[in-house]
């Protein structure tokens, strides 16, 4: 097993069934919902979070069918957050395509995001597991808190690394954590395995988001589907900038502070040069590596299998990705 396609092939049948469940549950007698839902779901992306749930269920020997349903729940919650994110960030492109709010407007995007959330909650009761319902209710609430925390920290040049981790754990990692933990719950795995998979998802989610924050400065539109420095233009203080602010002084530091506090990416090339000069990207990738290593260590409790191997490989692929 060497790449993401190999991992997908490992659970090909599960992915196919999950896709059908997704199609079946997105249908509505409201034409605009069908139109927008189809546009959003088909906009691309690797559907990593539902894939994680499928892998964790199989790694703990789940033999039922509810993992397809719960994988869709995770994807719907994630998609709803993206819809709302794009409105808050005033984004007009995602993965190289126009955002839903750019095509249909903010009002329609908010309402369809609400539809996806409510459909997810409608579906999550079907396994009849209070444990899963509590977990997902809490995760969804924490995601919302993370988004508010990020909003409050916009244009904050004094954000600390500790505060940054608090934001990304709630905004991103908590849904990874829910996906991996649900895989174990469905299998009736013992408490040690469930907590191990929960930790795996948390650490992998952190690593994934940290790399995302590096790519915002290092990638390009053709690869990422968005402009370089978009986070900076939205006033988001991410780990490369936090590290650079702590390791610069004088004019260079003033340039960085001005860029953050004015949400200004007009001097993005100069900002990237400053970040590179203090090894901010190397430091950030090192932190992502540490999180990925913790994710791998969490899996030591699982029996060896192709599914476990795939989960370990996902840690490496998350660090090496370009988009």
Secondary structure, 3 states (H helix, E strand, C coil): CCCHHHHHHHCHHHHHHHHHHHHHHHCCCCHHHHHHHHHHHCCCCCCHHHHHHHHHHHHCCCCCCHHHHHHHHHHHHHHHHHHHHHHHCCCCEECCEECHHHHHCHHHHHHHHHHHHHHHHHHHCCCCCHHHHHHHHHHHHHHHHHHHHHHHCCCCCCCCHHHHHHHHHHHHHHHHHHHHHHHHHHCCCCHHHHHHHHHHHHHHHHHHHHHHHHHHHHCCHHHHCCCCCHHHHCCCCCHHHHHHHHCCCHHHHHHHHHHHHCCCCCCHHHHHHHHHHCCHHHHHHHHHHHHHHHHHHHHHHCCCCHHHHHHHHHHHHHHHCCC
